[in-house]
Amino acid sequence: MLIGEVARRSGVSARMLRHYESLGLVRPSGRTGSGYRAYAPEDIRRIFHIESLRSLGLPLREIGRALDEPGFEPSALVGDLIRQTRERIAAETELLTRLRRIDAAGPSGWEDVLQVVALLQALQSKSAGTRQRAALSSADEAPVPVEALAEAALRETDANVAGALRWALARAGDGAAKPLAEGLGSPVAAVRVRAVRSLAEIPGEEAAARLREALAHPDRAVRGYAALALGAQGEAASVPPLVEMIVDGMNDTDAADALSVLAGDAATADRIAGMLVDRLALDGTEAPARGRLTQALAGIPGTRASHALAELAQDRDRAVALTATYLLRLRDDAPGT
């Protein structure tokens, strides 16, 4: 079969067939009397083998090895192709993400495009100072898409840079809530904490809704930060997690302060005092936790908390009894009591 017929039947151009021949991939088995290349059925099969391997992304020189080396292992070849393909997809995905973020910034000219690119690169710098300056300047220079700021906040380990990123996200408003909330599902505990801490500083109903959902999160640290933020906003749903924080000893002072702010009316104050007393009465509540719960009652006004402290002044745990007695004395000495 002559080269033109082979090209027609295989779909491989005559020029490419000559290129394969120059690389030693496939050589015509014979020549016609006029000197034209003549391909045998075995040559045609080899051409189809070459095209099949090319479709997998294998370079031509590697194809020659695969076809000619007796000890060549297909599994090793496929494994390398998988790794290379994943790397290529990751690089293309990163490029696509960057292009989408530039598009989201709505640049009006190339100067704006270059400025956004510079800020995006600065947010990924190894220098904490460079990252911090990029976060602080994001609101004044070309706008950085909130997705980029959220991604940077979720991976940031430097406390100063993290604070600057939370500030920038807070300025971005409710639009930052959704990309940050995705971090709550991360398998990495530190990322989940960064997500909820950033959400806590964002104003608006969308962020508040995400924080309410976080009150039921399986991670107690996430529940705690969400409860502190919502407690400061007067959300009654934050009371049970705040009590839990006091029992666990996690930011218990902040949790007790939040409860005292929430106890603004008599009914709420009595409900909070009742929850603290209920936890004190549980047999499984250990001594340190009972002490923290007793101290938390100090910030709760009303008769329910006062009666609870009076009973605790007779508690079998001497440390709890002494604390309750001291707190009662402070309440008696307070103006207006």
NORQUI-V6800 format. One record per residue. N is the residue number from 1. SS is DSSP state (helix for helix, strand for strand, loop for the rest). Layout:
# NORQUI-V6800
{{N | SS} {N | SS}}
This chain:
# NORQUI-V6800
{{1 | loop} {2 | strand} {3 | helix} {4 | helix} {5 | helix} {6 | helix} {7 | helix} {8 | helix} {9 | helix} {10 | helix} {11 | loop} {12 | loop} {13 | loop} {14 | helix} {15 | helix} {16 | helix} {17 | helix} {18 | helix} {19 | helix} {20 | helix} {21 | helix} {22 | helix} {23 | helix} {24 | loop} {25 | loop} {26 | loop} {27 | loop} {28 | loop} {29 | loop} {30 | strand} {31 | strand} {32 | loop} {33 | loop} {34 | loop} {35 | loop} {36 | loop} {37 | strand} {38 | strand} {39 | loop} {40 | loop} {41 | helix} {42 | helix} {43 | helix} {44 | helix} {45 | helix} {46 | helix} {47 | helix} {48 | helix} {49 | helix} {50 | helix} {51 | helix} {52 | helix} {53 | helix} {54 | helix} {55 | helix} {56 | loop} {57 | loop} {58 | loop} {59 | loop} {60 | helix} {61 | helix} {62 | helix} {63 | helix} {64 | helix} {65 | helix} {66 | helix} {67 | helix} {68 | helix} {69 | loop} {70 | loop} {71 | loop} {72 | loop} {73 | loop} {74 | helix} {75 | helix} {76 | helix} {77 | helix} {78 | helix} {79 | helix} {80 | helix} {81 | helix} {82 | helix} {83 | helix} {84 | helix} {85 | helix} {86 | helix} {87 | helix} {88 | helix} {89 | helix} {90 | helix} {91 | helix} {92 | helix} {93 | helix} {94 | helix} {95 | helix} {96 | helix} {97 | helix} {98 | helix} {99 | helix} {100 | helix} {101 | helix} {102 | helix} {103 | helix} {104 | helix} {105 | loop} {106 | loop} {107 | loop} {108 | loop} {109 | loop} {110 | helix} {111 | helix} {112 | helix} {113 | helix} {114 | helix} {115 | helix} {116 | helix} {117 | helix} {118 | helix} {119 | helix} {120 | helix} {121 | helix} {122 | helix} {123 | helix} {124 | loop} {125 | loop} {126 | loop} {127 | loop} {128 | helix} {129 | helix} {130 | helix} {131 | helix} {132 | helix} {133 | helix} {134 | helix} {135 | helix} {136 | helix} {137 | helix} {138 | loop} {139 | loop} {140 | loop} {141 | loop} {142 | loop} {143 | loop} {144 | loop} {145 | loop} {146 | helix} {147 | helix} {148 | helix} {149 | helix} {150 | helix} {151 | helix} {152 | helix} {153 | helix} {154 | helix} {155 | helix} {156 | loop} {157 | loop} {158 | loop} {159 | helix} {160 | helix} {161 | helix} {162 | helix} {163 | helix} {164 | helix} {165 | helix} {166 | helix} {167 | helix} {168 | helix} {169 | helix} {170 | helix} {171 | helix} {172 | helix} {173 | helix} {174 | helix} {175 | helix} {176 | helix} {177 | helix} {178 | helix} {179 | helix} {180 | helix} {181 | helix} {182 | helix} {183 | helix} {184 | helix} {185 | helix} {186 | loop} {187 | loop} {188 | loop} {189 | helix} {190 | helix} {191 | helix} {192 | helix} {193 | helix} {194 | helix} {195 | helix} {196 | helix} {197 | helix} {198 | helix} {199 | helix} {200 | helix} {201 | loop} {202 | loop} {203 | loop} {204 | loop} {205 | helix} {206 | helix} {207 | helix} {208 | helix} {209 | helix} {210 | helix} {211 | helix} {212 | helix} {213 | helix} {214 | helix} {215 | loop} {216 | loop} {217 | loop} {218 | loop} {219 | loop} {220 | helix} {221 | helix} {222 | helix} {223 | helix} {224 | helix} {225 | helix} {226 | helix} {227 | helix} {228 | helix} {229 | helix} {230 | helix} {231 | helix} {232 | helix} {233 | loop} {234 | loop} {235 | loop} {236 | helix} {237 | helix} {238 | helix} {239 | helix} {240 | helix} {241 | helix} {242 | helix} {243 | helix} {244 | helix} {245 | helix} {246 | helix} {247 | helix} {248 | helix} {249 | loop} {250 | loop} {251 | loop} {252 | helix} {253 | helix} {254 | helix} {255 | helix} {256 | helix} {257 | helix} {258 | helix} {259 | helix} {260 | helix} {261 | helix} {262 | helix} {263 | loop} {264 | loop} {265 | loop} {266 | helix} {267 | helix} {268 | helix} {269 | helix} {270 | helix} {271 | helix} {272 | helix} {273 | helix} {274 | helix} {275 | helix} {276 | helix} {277 | helix} {278 | helix} {279 | helix} {280 | helix} {281 | helix} {282 | loop} {283 | loop} {284 | loop} {285 | loop} {286 | loop} {287 | helix} {288 | helix} {289 | helix} {290 | helix} {291 | helix} {292 | helix} {293 | helix} {294 | helix} {295 | helix} {296 | helix} {297 | helix} {298 | loop} {299 | loop} {300 | loop} {301 | loop} {302 | loop} {303 | helix} {304 | helix} {305 | helix} {306 | helix} {307 | helix} {308 | helix} {309 | helix} {310 | helix} {311 | helix} {312 | helix} {313 | loop} {314 | loop} {315 | loop} {316 | loop} {317 | loop} {318 | helix} {319 | helix} {320 | helix} {321 | helix} {322 | helix} {323 | helix} {324 | helix} {325 | helix} {326 | helix} {327 | helix} {328 | helix} {329 | helix} {330 | helix} {331 | helix} {332 | helix} {333 | helix} {334 | loop} {335 | loop} {336 | loop} {337 | loop}}
